[in-house]
Amino acid sequence: MEITEESLAGTGADPSQAEMETSQLMSTLKGKVEAIIYAAEEPVTIDQMANALKDVVDVPVPEADPDSKKKPPKDPKLAALKDAIRNAIHEISHEFSLGDRGIEVRQVAGGYKLATKPEHHDVVRAFAKSLKPPVRLSLQALETLAVIAYKQPVTLPEINEIRNVDSSAVIGTLIDRKLITTAGRKDVVGRPILYKTTKDFLLRFGLKDVNELPSVEEFEKLGAGTDQGDLFTGPAADATGVPDVPEEAEEEAAPEAGDLEPAQ
């Protein structure tokens, strides 16, 4: 089924209004569908997208054809939404199929995924090889990084007091990973070194500046819902279409075991 002026006619809208509503609906739906496909790590199905959008996008339900021998769907509104999503994917695929676009929508394992076009694989592989290996941090390192992010500039004794444990080794790890740096010395007895986060920290978290840090509660939920070693292991979506790096190459790029604290 296509979302057309005729399908909107049942709403009582005149043809020009129906045409405008159709255009606005499809434009909104296309953007949301494209965003979902991009963000999903695995191929995303029509059903998954419909479940995510059913309370967000209001798709008109066409009038049932009394002469049709097809069994009417159990949920006409959900069925109309799925048809609209299929139409949106078709339009997105057509737009990406143009010669000047570098990515395309692929149908993979019953779902849809964004990937680079085959003619661009070589340049993407070369770029991927130039990237830094993923940063893997222990739970202790994540805790220390959180303290520095929210309390910066902060000294080692202050960090130790908050965590109730010596964080000297973890500080070295975070400096090696370029996630924190020194920020001068505090004007107190002993003049301890102050620490703050770096530009690399902002890049890893996708933040404009430290003012965009989530609340402490949100940060704790983020940590609770993420495997402790995987917080900095690359982008949320794989849009390259390039095969994974072989295990041998990953081992060569991996940091030495002594560089990181063992995860508890």
C-alpha positions in Angstrom: 0.0 0.0 0.0 1.2 3.5 -0.8 0.5 6.6 1.3 -1.1 8.8 -1.3 -3.7 11.5 -1.5 -6.4 8.8 -2.0 -5.4 7.1 1.2 -5.8 10.4 3.0 -9.1 11.2 1.4 -11.0 9.3 4.1 -9.8 11.9 6.6 -11.9 14.5 4.8 -9.0 16.5 3.6 -9.2 18.3 0.2 -6.7 17.1 -2.5 -4.2 19.9 -2.0 -4.2 19.5 1.7 -4.0 15.8 1.4 -1.0 16.1 -0.9 0.8 18.5 1.5 0.1 16.2 4.5 1.4 13.2 2.5 4.6 15.0 1.7 5.1 16.1 5.3 4.4 12.7 6.6 6.8 10.9 4.3 9.5 13.5 4.9 9.2 13.1 8.7 9.0 9.3 8.4 12.0 9.0 6.0 14.2 11.0 8.4 13.2 8.8 11.4 13.6 5.5 9.4 17.0 6.6 8.1 18.2 7.5 11.6 17.0 4.1 13.0 18.8 2.2 10.3 22.0 4.2 10.8 22.0 3.8 14.6 21.3 0.1 14.7 24.3 -2.2 15.0 22.4 -5.1 13.5 20.1 -5.1 10.4 16.8 -3.6 11.6 13.5 -5.1 10.5 10.2 -3.5 9.4 8.6 -4.8 12.6 11.3 -3.3 14.8 10.9 0.1 13.2 7.1 -0.1 13.4 7.2 -0.9 17.1 9.6 2.1 17.7 7.5 4.5 15.6 3.9 3.5 16.3 3.5 6.1 19.1 5.5 8.7 17.3 4.2 8.8 13.7 0.4 8.9 13.0 -0.2 7.2 9.7 -3.7 7.4 8.2 -5.5 4.1 7.8 -7.0 3.6 4.3 -10.6 2.5 4.0 -11.1 -1.2 3.6 -12.0 -2.4 0.2 -15.3 -4.3 0.6 -14.6 -6.3 -2.6 -11.2 -7.4 -1.5 -10.8 -11.1 -0.7 -7.7 -10.5 1.5 -8.1 -11.0 5.2 -8.0 -7.6 6.9 -5.0 -7.1 9.3 -5.6 -7.5 13.1 -4.1 -4.0 13.6 -4.9 -1.9 10.6 -3.0 1.1 12.0 0.2 -0.9 12.5 -0.2 -2.5 9.1 -0.5 1.0 7.5 2.6 2.1 9.4 4.6 -0.9 8.1 3.5 -0.1 4.5 4.6 3.5 5.0 8.0 2.4 6.4 8.5 0.2 3.3 7.7 3.1 1.1 10.1 5.3 3.0 12.9 2.7 2.7 12.2 2.5 -1.0 12.6 6.3 -1.4 15.7 6.4 0.8 17.2 3.5 -1.2 16.5 5.4 -4.4 18.1 8.6 -3.1 21.2 6.7 -2.0 21.4 4.8 -5.4 22.4 8.1 -7.1 25.9 8.1 -8.4 27.2 10.9 -6.1 26.3 9.1 -2.9 28.8 7.0 -1.0 26.4 4.8 1.0 23.4 2.6 0.3 20.7 0.7 2.1 21.2 -3.0 2.0 18.7 -5.7 2.9 20.6 -8.2 5.1 19.2 -11.2 7.0 15.6 -10.0 6.9 16.5 -6.4 7.9 18.0 -3.2 6.6 21.5 -1.8 7.1 23.5 1.2 5.9 26.8 0.4 4.3 29.3 1.9 1.9 28.9 1.2 -1.8 31.3 -1.5 -3.1 33.2 1.0 -5.2 34.3 2.8 -2.1 35.5 -0.1 0.0 39.2 0.4 -0.8 39.3 3.9 0.4 37.3 3.1 3.6 39.6 0.2 4.4 42.6 2.5 4.0 40.9 5.0 6.3 40.0 2.3 8.9 43.6 1.1 9.1 44.7 4.6 9.9 42.4 4.9 12.9 43.7 4.5 16.5 42.8 1.1 18.1 39.8 1.2 20.5 40.5 2.4 24.0 39.5 -0.3 26.6 39.3 0.8 30.2 38.8 -1.2 33.4 36.0 -0.4 35.8 38.5 1.4 38.1 39.6 3.6 35.3 36.1 4.5 34.4 35.3 5.4 38.0 38.5 7.6 38.2 37.7 9.2 34.8 34.2 10.0 36.1 35.6 11.7 39.2 37.9 13.8 37.1 35.2 14.7 34.6 32.8 16.0 37.2 35.3 17.5 39.7 37.9 18.9 37.4 40.4 20.3 38.0 41.0 17.9 40.8 44.1 16.5 42.6 45.1 12.9 43.2 44.5 13.1 47.0 41.0 14.4 46.3 40.4 11.6 43.8 41.7 9.0 46.4 39.4 10.4 49.0 36.3 10.2 46.8 37.1 6.7 45.6 38.6 5.5 49.0 41.4 3.8 47.1 44.8 4.7 45.7 44.3 5.8 42.1 47.9 6.5 41.1 48.2 3.7 38.6 44.9 4.5 37.0 45.9 8.1 36.5 48.9 6.9 34.6 46.6 4.8 32.4 44.3 7.6 31.6 47.1 10.0 30.8 48.6 7.3 28.4 45.2 7.0 26.7 45.1 10.9 26.4 41.8 11.1 28.2 43.2 13.3 30.9 46.1 15.8 31.3 47.6 18.0 33.9 46.2 21.4 34.7 48.9 23.0 36.8 49.2 22.7 40.6 46.8 23.5 43.4 48.0 26.3 45.6 48.0 24.3 48.9 50.6 22.6 51.0 52.6 20.3 48.8 51.2 21.8 45.6 49.7 18.6 44.2 49.1 18.3 40.5 45.7 19.1 39.1 44.0 16.9 36.5 41.4 17.6 33.9 39.9 15.9 30.9 41.2 16.4 27.3 39.8 17.0 23.8 40.1 13.2 23.2 37.8 12.6 26.1 35.2 14.9 24.5 35.6 13.1 21.2 35.2 9.6 22.8 32.0 10.7 24.5 30.7 12.8 21.6 30.5 15.9 23.7 30.7 19.5 22.6 32.2 20.5 25.9 32.1 19.3 29.6 28.9 21.3 30.1 27.2 18.5 28.0 28.2 15.8 30.5 25.2 13.8 31.6 24.0 14.0 35.2 25.8 11.7 37.7 22.7 9.5 37.8 22.7 9.2 34.0 26.4 8.4 34.0 25.9 5.6 36.6 23.1 4.2 34.4 25.4 4.3 31.4 28.1 2.4 33.3 25.6 -0.1 34.6 24.3 -0.9 31.2 27.6 -1.2 29.5 30.3 -3.9 29.7 33.1 -2.2 31.5 35.6 -2.8 28.7 33.4 -1.7 25.9 32.5 2.0 26.7 35.1 3.3 24.2 35.1 0.6 21.6 34.0 2.5 18.5 30.9 4.1 17.0 27.3 3.0 17.7 26.7 2.0 14.1 28.8 0.3 11.5 28.1 2.1 8.3 31.3 1.1 6.5 30.4 -2.3 5.0 34.0 -3.2 5.4 34.8 -6.7 6.8 36.1 -6.9 10.3 39.8 -6.7 10.9 41.3 -10.2 11.2 42.1 -11.4 14.7 45.8 -11.4 14.0 45.7 -7.7 13.1 43.6 -6.9 16.2 46.3 -8.6 18.4 49.0 -6.5 16.8 47.0 -3.3 17.4 46.0 -4.2 20.9 47.8 -2.4 23.8 50.2 -4.3 26.0 48.6 -6.0 28.9 50.6 -4.0 31.4 49.2 -0.7 30.0 45.8 -1.3 31.5 44.6 -2.3 34.9 43.0 -5.7 35.0 39.2 -5.5 35.1 37.9 -6.8 38.4 
